[in-house]
């Protein structure tokens, strides 16, 4: 089946500008079955699909939004922006999603994009970790949230963990938690080790970014 990628994108943008959600979704459907879509297009597709539902059916709209984002994640599980957009919507859907389902989504996001070295995505990765912490608190599991801080400390980042020690201390104080001094010491040693590891990999990540820019991928 032949298709004109540029023409479909232009058509989508015209429909979106005119808030013609049904026509936009139909065109997105044509595009998604014809070729892979970028993460940003999946985010727009999910938004427009949810817009088909009136305010009184907002829960149904959210379900469709999440289902559509999951299709995008199947293609781009390593995209931090897409994962963050998914978990932000997932944590707002407690009226029909169980805590187990939401935790699974959060943990999958951390596993997918929070375990590497992050030169240019550290802000997004930190937000994903914070979503995990916030939800642990919401379900009355602040002790388990401390483990998320420890995982984050071991994740090499550009600047995302510079104030992590202070962030953890504030969290412990707010929730009347005590941490073993040995744990805090190990926490800081892990953060410094991850920072050193980041420095070793930064050049490789910069090389990849430069090559992608040369090829007009980013």
Beta strands, then each sheet from edge to edge (+ up, - down):
end
